[in-house]
Amino acid sequence: MSIRCEQSPDEVSRVVRCWQRGGGSVGLVPTMGALHEGHLSLVRASVAECERTVVSIFLNPTQFSPGEDLERYPRRLEEDCRVLGEAGADLVFCPAEQTMYPPGFCTYVVQEGLPERLCGAFRPGHFRGVLTVVMKLFQVAPAQRAYFGRKDFQQSVLIRRMAEDLNVPVEVRVMPTVREKDGLAMSSRNEYLTAEQRRQAVCLYEALAAARRLFRKGERSSERLLGKMREVVAGFPAARAQYVEIVDPDTLQPVRQVGEDSVGALAVCLGEVRLIDNMPFGECPDIFLGRDS
Ligand code: PAF
Protein backbone atom coordinates (compact mmCIF):
# COMPACT_ATOMS: atom_id res chain seq x y z
CA MET A 1 0.00 0.00 0.00
CA SER A 2 1.57 3.33 -0.95
CA ILE A 3 1.45 6.21 1.50
CA ARG A 4 1.74 9.93 0.89
CA CYS A 5 5.17 11.34 1.84
CA GLU A 6 5.38 15.09 2.33
CA GLN A 7 8.51 17.19 2.86
CA SER A 8 6.84 20.56 3.27
CA PRO A 9 5.81 21.64 6.80
CA ASP A 10 3.21 24.05 5.35
CA GLU A 11 1.58 21.29 3.36
CA VAL A 12 1.48 18.95 6.37
CA SER A 13 -0.09 21.71 8.49
CA ARG A 14 -2.66 22.36 5.77
CA VAL A 15 -3.62 18.67 5.51
CA VAL A 16 -3.82 18.19 9.30
CA ARG A 17 -6.01 21.29 9.76
CA CYS A 18 -8.21 20.19 6.89
CA TRP A 19 -8.74 16.77 8.53
CA GLN A 20 -9.53 18.49 11.82
CA ARG A 21 -12.03 20.87 10.21
CA GLY A 22 -13.77 17.75 8.95
CA GLY A 23 -14.16 16.69 12.60
CA GLY A 24 -11.49 13.97 12.64
CA SER A 25 -8.94 13.53 15.42
CA VAL A 26 -5.28 13.33 14.41
CA GLY A 27 -2.45 11.31 15.99
CA LEU A 28 1.22 12.14 15.52
CA VAL A 29 4.01 9.55 15.83
CA PRO A 30 7.44 11.24 15.79
CA THR A 31 10.29 8.94 14.71
CA MET A 32 13.79 9.06 13.32
CA GLY A 33 13.06 6.22 10.90
CA ALA A 34 14.66 2.74 10.80
CA LEU A 35 11.28 1.59 12.02
CA HIS A 36 10.81 -1.58 14.08
CA GLU A 37 7.96 -3.21 15.96
CA GLY A 38 8.28 -0.65 18.77
CA HIS A 39 7.49 2.20 16.35
CA LEU A 40 4.77 0.19 14.66
CA SER A 41 3.04 -0.42 17.99
CA LEU A 42 2.82 3.40 18.36
CA VAL A 43 1.41 3.74 14.85
CA ARG A 44 -1.16 1.02 15.52
CA ALA A 45 -2.18 2.72 18.78
CA SER A 46 -2.67 6.00 16.91
CA VAL A 47 -4.60 4.32 14.10
CA ALA A 48 -6.86 2.69 16.70
CA GLU A 49 -7.44 5.90 18.69
CA CYS A 50 -7.47 8.62 16.01
CA GLU A 51 -9.18 9.08 12.65
CA ARG A 52 -5.90 10.06 10.98
CA THR A 53 -2.27 9.29 11.74
CA VAL A 54 0.78 11.33 10.73
CA VAL A 55 4.23 9.77 11.19
CA SER A 56 7.28 11.99 11.05
CA ILE A 57 10.60 10.56 9.91
CA PHE A 58 13.41 12.96 10.63
CA LEU A 59 16.90 12.04 11.76
CA ASN A 60 17.32 15.02 14.03
CA PRO A 61 20.94 16.22 14.06
CA THR A 62 20.54 18.50 17.07
CA GLN A 63 20.00 15.59 19.46
CA PHE A 64 23.33 13.96 18.54
CA SER A 65 26.62 15.20 19.99
CA PRO A 66 29.76 15.19 17.86
CA GLY A 67 31.16 11.65 17.92
CA GLU A 68 27.77 10.00 18.48
CA ASP A 69 26.17 7.72 15.88
CA LEU A 70 24.40 10.28 13.61
CA GLU A 71 26.44 9.27 10.56
CA ARG A 72 25.87 5.55 10.88
CA TYR A 73 22.28 5.71 12.13
CA PRO A 74 20.27 3.38 9.85
CA ARG A 75 18.34 5.15 7.07
CA ARG A 76 15.71 3.35 4.95
CA LEU A 77 12.92 5.74 4.04
CA GLU A 78 11.41 3.62 1.28
CA GLU A 79 11.07 0.51 3.45
CA ASP A 80 9.77 2.64 6.37
CA CYS A 81 7.05 4.14 4.14
CA ARG A 82 6.03 0.69 2.96
CA VAL A 83 5.49 -0.65 6.49
CA LEU A 84 3.75 2.57 7.56
CA GLY A 85 1.26 2.15 4.71
CA GLU A 86 0.60 -1.42 5.82
CA ALA A 87 0.15 -0.28 9.44
CA GLY A 88 -2.58 2.15 8.37
CA ALA A 89 -0.81 5.52 8.72
CA ASP A 90 -2.18 8.29 6.47
CA LEU A 91 0.76 10.64 5.94
CA VAL A 92 4.54 10.63 6.39
CA PHE A 93 6.27 13.93 7.13
CA CYS A 94 9.91 13.56 6.06
CA PRO A 95 11.42 17.05 5.94
CA ALA A 96 14.95 17.84 4.79
CA GLU A 97 17.44 18.97 7.43
CA GLN A 98 17.61 22.44 5.79
CA THR A 99 13.86 22.77 6.15
CA MET A 100 13.85 22.03 9.86
CA TYR A 101 17.03 23.98 10.59
CA PRO A 102 17.40 26.69 7.94
CA PRO A 103 20.37 29.05 8.00
CA GLY A 104 20.00 31.43 10.94
CA PHE A 105 18.05 28.96 13.08
CA CYS A 106 18.78 29.88 16.72
CA THR A 107 15.72 29.13 18.86
CA TYR A 108 15.74 26.04 21.11
CA VAL A 109 13.59 24.55 23.87
CA VAL A 110 15.69 24.32 27.04
CA GLN A 111 14.24 22.64 30.10
CA GLU A 112 15.72 22.99 33.57
CA GLY A 113 16.67 20.17 35.91
CA LEU A 114 15.06 17.09 34.37
CA PRO A 115 17.40 16.90 31.33
CA GLU A 116 20.43 16.74 33.63
CA ARG A 117 19.37 13.41 35.14
CA LEU A 118 19.94 9.85 33.80
CA CYS A 119 20.87 9.92 30.08
CA GLY A 120 21.17 13.70 30.08
CA ALA A 121 24.18 13.52 32.41
CA PHE A 122 26.06 11.57 29.72
CA ARG A 123 24.58 13.22 26.62
CA PRO A 124 24.81 16.99 27.16
CA GLY A 125 22.51 18.89 24.80
CA HIS A 126 20.65 15.74 23.76
CA PHE A 127 17.32 16.68 25.28
CA ARG A 128 17.56 20.28 24.07
CA GLY A 129 17.64 18.79 20.56
CA VAL A 130 14.82 16.33 21.28
CA LEU A 131 12.50 18.92 22.85
CA THR A 132 13.20 21.46 20.12
CA VAL A 133 12.37 19.09 17.28
CA VAL A 134 9.33 17.66 19.07
CA MET A 135 8.03 21.18 19.72
CA LYS A 136 8.52 21.98 16.02
CA LEU A 137 6.66 18.80 15.06
CA PHE A 138 3.81 19.76 17.42
CA GLN A 139 3.59 23.10 15.57
CA VAL A 140 3.74 21.59 12.08
CA ALA A 141 1.28 18.77 12.81
CA PRO A 142 -0.95 20.10 15.60
CA ALA A 143 -2.33 16.68 16.47
CA GLN A 144 -4.69 15.95 19.35
CA ARG A 145 -2.51 13.04 20.48
CA ALA A 146 1.19 12.27 20.13
CA TYR A 147 2.67 8.82 20.70
CA PHE A 148 6.01 7.97 22.30
CA GLY A 149 7.52 4.71 23.51
CA ARG A 150 8.14 4.09 27.18
CA LYS A 151 11.55 2.63 26.32
CA ASP A 152 12.77 6.25 26.12
CA PHE A 153 11.45 6.90 29.60
CA GLN A 154 13.27 10.17 30.34
CA GLN A 155 12.36 11.54 26.92
CA SER A 156 8.67 10.83 27.54
CA VAL A 157 8.77 12.52 30.97
CA LEU A 158 10.43 15.62 29.53
CA ILE A 159 8.04 15.84 26.57
CA ARG A 160 4.99 15.55 28.85
CA ARG A 161 6.43 18.28 31.05
CA MET A 162 7.18 20.52 28.03
CA ALA A 163 3.65 20.12 26.65
CA GLU A 164 2.20 21.02 30.04
CA ASP A 165 4.57 23.91 30.76
CA LEU A 166 4.17 25.46 27.31
CA ASN A 167 0.39 24.85 27.04
CA VAL A 168 0.64 22.68 23.96
CA PRO A 169 -2.86 21.26 23.43
CA VAL A 170 -1.72 17.71 22.78
CA GLU A 171 -2.30 14.54 24.77
CA VAL A 172 1.08 12.84 25.18
CA ARG A 173 0.47 9.08 25.06
CA VAL A 174 3.32 6.91 26.36
CA MET A 175 3.00 3.34 25.14
CA PRO A 176 4.44 0.07 26.49
CA THR A 177 7.97 -1.04 25.65
CA VAL A 178 8.08 -3.71 22.96
CA ARG A 179 10.64 -6.42 23.72
CA GLU A 180 12.25 -9.27 21.85
CA LYS A 181 11.43 -12.74 23.14
CA ASP A 182 14.42 -12.72 25.54
CA GLY A 183 13.44 -9.30 26.92
CA LEU A 184 15.76 -6.96 24.96
CA ALA A 185 13.85 -3.71 24.33
CA MET A 186 13.38 -2.97 20.60
CA SER A 187 15.67 -0.18 19.43
CA SER A 188 17.07 0.91 16.07
CA ARG A 189 20.50 0.71 17.73
CA ASN A 190 20.16 -3.06 18.33
CA GLU A 191 21.20 -3.41 14.67
CA TYR A 192 24.74 -2.31 15.59
CA LEU A 193 25.28 -5.26 17.96
CA THR A 194 27.56 -8.15 17.02
CA ALA A 195 26.12 -11.63 17.64
CA GLU A 196 27.96 -11.89 20.97
CA GLN A 197 26.95 -8.37 22.05
CA ARG A 198 23.36 -9.21 21.12
CA ARG A 199 23.47 -12.26 23.41
CA GLN A 200 24.77 -10.12 26.27
CA ALA A 201 22.42 -7.19 25.58
CA VAL A 202 19.75 -9.08 27.49
CA CYS A 203 21.58 -7.93 30.66
CA LEU A 204 19.51 -4.72 30.78
CA TYR A 205 16.24 -6.60 30.93
CA GLU A 206 17.67 -9.29 33.24
CA ALA A 207 18.85 -6.61 35.69
CA LEU A 208 15.46 -4.87 35.75
CA ALA A 209 13.55 -8.14 36.00
CA ALA A 210 15.75 -9.41 38.85
CA ALA A 211 15.23 -6.21 40.84
CA ARG A 212 11.52 -6.43 40.19
CA ARG A 213 11.42 -10.02 41.47
CA LEU A 214 13.18 -8.93 44.69
CA PHE A 215 10.71 -6.05 45.05
CA ARG A 216 7.82 -8.50 44.72
CA LYS A 217 9.31 -10.56 47.56
CA GLY A 218 9.14 -7.44 49.75
CA GLU A 219 12.51 -5.72 49.29
CA ARG A 220 12.07 -1.92 49.38
CA SER A 221 15.62 -0.66 49.89
CA SER A 222 16.85 1.05 46.73
CA GLU A 223 20.43 0.33 47.80
CA ARG A 224 19.80 -3.42 47.81
CA LEU A 225 17.72 -3.37 44.61
CA LEU A 226 20.40 -1.31 42.85
CA GLY A 227 23.00 -3.77 44.16
CA LYS A 228 21.07 -6.59 42.51
CA MET A 229 20.85 -4.70 39.20
CA ARG A 230 24.60 -3.95 39.20
CA GLU A 231 25.40 -7.56 40.11
CA VAL A 232 23.37 -8.86 37.16
CA VAL A 233 25.05 -6.48 34.68
CA ALA A 234 28.48 -7.38 36.08
CA GLY A 235 27.74 -11.01 35.20
CA PHE A 236 27.89 -10.06 31.48
CA PRO A 237 31.55 -9.41 30.64
CA ALA A 238 30.88 -7.42 27.44
CA ALA A 239 28.58 -4.98 29.27
CA ARG A 240 29.71 -1.78 30.99
CA ALA A 241 27.06 0.02 33.01
CA GLN A 242 26.97 3.78 32.42
CA TYR A 243 24.31 4.40 35.06
CA VAL A 244 21.98 2.26 37.15
CA GLU A 245 19.27 4.16 39.03
CA ILE A 246 15.90 3.88 40.72
CA VAL A 247 13.98 7.13 40.39
CA ASP A 248 10.71 8.92 41.01
CA PRO A 249 8.67 8.79 37.76
CA ASP A 250 7.96 12.55 37.72
CA THR A 251 11.01 14.24 39.22
CA LEU A 252 13.53 11.60 38.05
CA GLN A 253 15.27 12.02 41.42
CA PRO A 254 16.71 8.90 43.10
CA VAL A 255 14.45 7.30 45.71
CA ARG A 256 15.61 5.61 48.93
CA GLN A 257 12.47 3.57 49.57
CA VAL A 258 11.18 1.95 46.40
CA GLY A 259 7.44 2.02 45.68
CA GLU A 260 5.21 0.59 42.95
CA ASP A 261 5.60 3.76 40.87
CA SER A 262 9.39 3.96 41.21
CA VAL A 263 11.27 3.24 38.00
CA GLY A 264 14.46 1.26 37.57
CA ALA A 265 16.52 2.71 34.70
CA LEU A 266 19.92 1.93 33.27
CA ALA A 267 22.25 2.62 30.37
CA VAL A 268 24.78 0.00 29.34
CA CYS A 269 27.52 0.08 26.72
CA LEU A 270 28.38 -3.04 24.75
CA GLY A 271 31.48 -2.00 22.87
CA GLU A 272 30.50 1.23 21.10
CA VAL A 273 26.78 0.52 21.34
CA ARG A 274 24.89 2.30 24.11
CA LEU A 275 21.54 0.82 25.11
CA ILE A 276 18.96 2.03 27.63
CA ASP A 277 16.04 0.39 29.36
CA ASN A 278 13.69 0.97 32.28
CA MET A 279 10.85 -0.66 34.17
CA PRO A 280 8.40 0.42 36.85
CA PHE A 281 8.31 -1.78 39.97
CA GLY A 282 4.51 -1.94 39.93
CA GLU A 283 2.30 -2.83 37.00
CA CYS A 284 4.33 -3.17 33.79
CA PRO A 285 2.44 -3.74 30.53
CA ASP A 286 5.50 -4.50 28.35
CA ILE A 287 4.87 -6.42 25.13
CA PHE A 288 7.07 -9.46 24.35
CA LEU A 289 7.31 -10.46 20.70
CA GLY A 290 7.00 -14.18 20.09
CA ARG A 291 5.96 -15.08 23.62
CA ASP A 292 2.65 -16.85 24.16
CA SER A 293 1.39 -14.55 26.93
O1 PAF B 1 12.56 8.88 20.07
C1 PAF B 1 12.96 9.31 18.97
O2 PAF B 1 13.01 8.59 17.99
C2 PAF B 1 13.39 10.77 18.85
O3 PAF B 1 14.05 11.19 19.99
C3 PAF B 1 12.23 11.71 18.49
C4 PAF B 1 11.18 11.76 19.59
C5 PAF B 1 11.58 11.26 17.20
C6 PAF B 1 12.77 13.13 18.29
O4 PAF B 1 13.71 13.18 17.28
Residues whose N, C-alpha, C, O or C-beta is under 5 A from the ligand:
A	BS01	PAF	P30 T31 M32 F58 N60 V130 V133
